[in-house]
């Protein structure tokens, strides 16, 4: 595995699977994505979290956890295999996991989840 890491983010190329992944965020909002080689290549270790997050966020969302002041904490699992795909990730887990039906509705409704629609 090849890693790139900056403040608040980390990306990985898994040479066994030939796939690329990235994570960013912290306690209030954590995100895990599958990204492309091109996205991985654009990441620079001196990059701010917001810039890296913008690049990583272009990928396919695998998992997110939100625990902010706008409501109760929740977790959305877009790909049930996220732990197998990214055993290196520092996944932050919050309380309730959205049910599959609610996750499917979010994927259909929100433009930010368009990369998950074929799953």
Residue pairs with C-beta under 8 A, 6 or more apart in sequence:
1 12
1 13
1 14
1 15
1 88
2 12
2 13
2 15
3 10
3 11
3 12
3 13
3 88
4 10
4 11
4 12
4 40
4 43
4 44
4 45
5 11
5 45
6 43
6 44
6 45
6 46
6 47
6 48
6 49
6 52
7 48
7 49
8 24
8 25
8 26
8 49
8 52
8 53
9 22
9 23
9 24
9 25
9 43
9 47
9 49
9 52
9 53
9 56
10 22
10 23
10 24
10 88
10 89
10 90
11 20
11 21
11 22
11 23
11 35
11 40
11 43
11 52
11 56
12 20
12 21
12 22
12 86
12 88
12 89
13 19
13 20
13 37
13 40
14 20
14 21
14 85
17 85
19 34
19 85
20 34
20 35
20 36
20 37
20 39
20 40
21 32
21 33
21 34
21 35
21 62
21 85
21 86
21 89
22 32
22 33
22 35
22 39
22 40
22 43
22 52
22 55
22 56
22 59
23 30
23 31
23 32
23 33
23 56
23 86
23 89
23 90
23 91
24 30
24 31
24 49
24 52
24 53
24 56
24 57
25 31
25 49
25 53
25 92
26 92
27 67
27 92
28 66
28 67
28 68
29 64
29 65
29 66
29 67
29 68
30 63
30 64
30 65
30 66
30 91
30 92
31 53
31 56
31 57
31 61
31 63
31 64
32 61
32 62
32 63
32 64
32 82
32 86
32 89
32 91
33 56
33 57
33 59
33 60
33 61
33 62
34 59
34 60
34 62
34 79
34 85
35 55
35 56
35 58
35 59
35 60
36 59
39 55
39 56
39 58
39 59
42 55
43 52
43 55
43 56
57 112
59 115
60 78
60 79
60 115
60 116
61 76
61 78
61 112
61 113
61 115
61 116
62 77
62 78
62 79
62 82
62 85
62 86
63 75
63 76
63 77
63 78
63 79
63 82
63 91
64 75
64 76
64 78
65 73
65 74
65 75
65 76
65 91
65 92
65 93
65 94
66 73
66 74
66 75
66 76
66 94
67 73
67 94
67 95
72 95
72 96
73 94
73 95
73 96
74 94
74 95
74 96
74 97
74 98
75 93
75 94
75 95
75 96
75 97
75 98
76 97
76 98
76 103
76 106
77 97
77 98
77 103
78 103
78 107
78 113
78 116
78 119
79 85
79 116
79 119
82 89
82 91
83 91
98 106
106 113
107 113
107 116
107 117
107 119
108 117
